[in-house]
Amino acid sequence: MRFKETMLRALSSALNKWPGKERFGLYRFLPLFFISGAALEFTMIKWEFHGVNFYKTFKRRKAEEIVAMELEAAEK
């Protein structure tokens, strides 16, 4: 429990030191979230694990769904 309280206090202190509290309020963290979202998107596009990245998997799955729907429509 002591560790949790210490971490919460440290996090609270760091967040209070972030500039723009009076003017922007909670929205002062928006640039941080925007940059972290862009970094996540970049890693999903560029980083490959065993030759496969997120978008290759997504495109393959969508193609399989389209083929399945066309086969289903052709059977009817």
Buried (B, 14 or more C-beta within 10 A) or exposed (E): EEEEEEEEEEEEEEEEEEEEEEEEEEEBEEEEEEEEEEEEEEEEEEEEEEEEBBEEEEEEEEEEEEEEEEEEEEEE
